[in-house]
Amino acid sequence: MIKQRIKIVLLLVVIFLISCQEGSVFSEYQDLNTNGWKATEDVEFKYNSIDVTSKMELQIFVRNDETYAYQNLWFFVDEVAPNGTVKTDTIQCFLVDNQGRWIGSGLGSLYYVAVKYRENYRFSQPGEYVYRIRHGMRCDALKGIKQVGLKVKKSE
């Protein structure tokens, strides 16, 4: 019964997110290991950029449940350009506020947070960009993080 409820909640969240894809040119999520997201496990996204004239916004999405034990989450993000150039960024994402309340939208015990990664960003060249995201927390197997996603959309 509980598993069925979780499946229904996940389906509703996916439907909601798909309906909110206005202006989106790329959106993808990846499930993480149920035993914990290991520090050595990269989540990889491949985006083929054709438009180098428009300004874009890149967002990283995190879905977590109530078993996540920390207030924040650190990411290391590698952007590999078509010519092989690698840019690495460190990003902090808060999942819990100072009063202990979950940040972001939630449904049941799942929470969803969007983090701006790049704003008004122009891709330097057309071609395939690879984004590798790994967590930068001090534990090896990070429990409670269910999915990580990347979204590319035109800036407003």
C-alpha positions as CSV (number, residue, x, y, z in Angstrom):
1,M,0.0,0.0,0.0
2,I,2.8,2.4,0.9
3,K,4.8,1.6,-2.2
4,Q,1.7,2.2,-4.3
5,R,1.2,5.6,-2.7
6,I,4.9,6.5,-3.4
7,K,4.5,5.5,-7.0
8,I,1.3,7.6,-7.3
9,V,3.1,10.6,-5.7
10,L,6.1,10.2,-8.0
11,L,3.8,10.0,-11.0
12,L,2.0,13.2,-10.0
13,V,5.3,15.0,-9.4
14,V,6.5,13.9,-12.9
15,I,3.3,15.1,-14.5
16,F,3.5,18.4,-12.7
17,L,7.1,18.9,-13.7
18,I,6.5,18.0,-17.4
19,S,3.7,20.6,-17.5
20,C,6.1,23.2,-16.1
21,Q,8.6,22.8,-18.9
22,E,7.8,26.1,-20.6
23,G,10.9,27.5,-22.3
24,S,12.8,24.4,-21.5
25,V,15.1,23.0,-24.2
26,F,16.5,20.2,-22.1
27,S,15.4,18.5,-18.9
28,E,16.5,15.1,-17.5
29,Y,16.6,13.4,-14.1
30,Q,18.6,10.4,-12.9
31,D,17.8,8.1,-10.1
32,L,20.4,7.5,-7.5
33,N,21.4,4.3,-5.8
34,T,19.0,3.4,-3.0
35,N,21.9,2.5,-0.7
36,G,23.2,6.0,-1.0
37,W,24.9,8.3,-3.5
38,K,28.6,7.4,-3.4
39,A,31.1,10.3,-3.6
40,T,32.8,8.4,-6.5
41,E,29.5,8.2,-8.5
42,D,29.0,10.9,-11.0
43,V,25.6,11.8,-12.4
44,E,26.1,12.6,-16.1
45,F,24.0,14.6,-18.4
46,K,24.6,15.2,-22.1
47,Y,23.2,18.3,-23.8
48,N,23.6,19.1,-27.5
49,S,23.7,22.9,-27.9
50,I,22.8,24.3,-31.3
51,D,21.9,27.8,-30.2
52,V,25.0,29.9,-29.2
53,T,23.2,33.2,-29.5
54,S,20.5,33.0,-26.9
55,K,21.1,33.4,-23.2
56,M,20.3,30.3,-21.2
57,E,19.6,29.4,-17.6
58,L,20.9,26.1,-16.2
59,Q,19.4,24.6,-13.1
60,I,20.2,21.6,-11.0
61,F,17.3,19.8,-9.3
62,V,17.5,17.7,-6.2
63,R,14.8,15.3,-5.0
64,N,15.3,14.1,-1.4
65,D,13.3,12.4,1.3
66,E,13.1,12.9,5.1
67,T,16.0,10.5,5.7
68,Y,18.5,13.1,4.4
69,A,20.6,13.9,7.5
70,Y,22.1,17.3,6.6
71,Q,20.9,20.9,6.2
72,N,22.8,21.4,2.9
73,L,24.3,19.6,0.0
74,W,27.6,20.5,-1.8
75,F,28.0,19.6,-5.5
76,F,31.0,19.6,-7.8
77,V,29.9,20.2,-11.3
78,D,32.1,19.6,-14.3
79,E,31.1,21.1,-17.7
80,V,32.9,19.5,-20.6
81,A,32.6,21.6,-23.7
82,P,32.6,20.1,-27.3
83,N,36.3,21.1,-27.6
84,G,37.2,19.2,-24.4
85,T,37.6,22.3,-22.2
86,V,36.5,21.5,-18.6
87,K,35.1,24.1,-16.2
88,T,34.5,22.9,-12.6
89,D,32.2,24.7,-10.2
90,T,31.3,24.1,-6.5
91,I,27.7,24.7,-5.6
92,Q,25.9,24.7,-2.3
93,C,22.3,23.8,-2.0
94,F,20.3,24.2,1.2
95,L,17.6,21.6,1.8
96,V,16.6,22.6,5.3
97,D,16.1,26.1,6.7
98,N,17.5,27.3,10.1
99,Q,14.3,26.2,11.9
100,G,14.6,22.6,10.6
101,R,11.9,22.9,7.9
102,W,12.4,21.3,4.5
103,I,13.0,23.9,1.7
104,G,11.3,23.6,-1.7
105,S,8.1,22.0,-2.7
106,G,7.1,18.7,-1.2
107,L,4.6,16.0,-1.6
108,G,4.4,13.4,1.1
109,S,7.9,12.7,2.2
110,L,9.6,13.8,-1.0
111,Y,11.0,17.3,-1.5
112,Y,12.1,19.0,-4.6
113,V,14.6,21.9,-4.7
114,A,15.9,23.9,-7.8
115,V,19.4,25.5,-7.7
116,K,20.4,28.0,-10.3
117,Y,23.7,26.9,-11.8
118,R,24.2,29.4,-14.6
119,E,22.2,32.5,-15.5
120,N,22.2,34.5,-18.7
121,Y,24.7,31.9,-20.0
122,R,25.7,31.6,-23.7
123,F,27.2,28.4,-24.9
124,S,30.6,29.2,-26.4
125,Q,30.2,26.7,-29.3
126,P,27.7,24.4,-30.8
127,G,28.0,20.7,-30.0
128,E,27.6,18.3,-27.1
129,Y,28.2,19.5,-23.6
130,V,28.6,16.9,-20.8
131,Y,27.7,17.8,-17.2
132,R,29.1,15.6,-14.5
133,I,27.7,16.2,-11.0
134,R,29.0,14.5,-7.8
135,H,28.3,15.3,-4.2
136,G,31.0,17.0,-2.1
137,M,29.8,15.9,1.3
138,R,32.2,14.3,3.8
139,C,30.5,10.9,3.8
140,D,30.9,8.3,1.1
141,A,27.3,7.0,0.8
142,L,24.9,10.0,1.0
143,K,21.4,8.7,1.9
144,G,18.2,10.4,1.3
145,I,19.0,12.0,-2.1
146,K,16.7,10.2,-4.6
147,Q,17.3,12.0,-7.9
148,V,19.4,14.7,-9.4
149,G,18.4,16.6,-12.5
150,L,19.6,19.2,-15.0
151,K,17.4,21.7,-16.9
152,V,18.4,24.1,-19.6
153,K,16.0,26.8,-20.6
154,K,16.0,30.1,-22.4
155,S,16.5,33.1,-20.1
156,E,13.5,35.3,-19.6
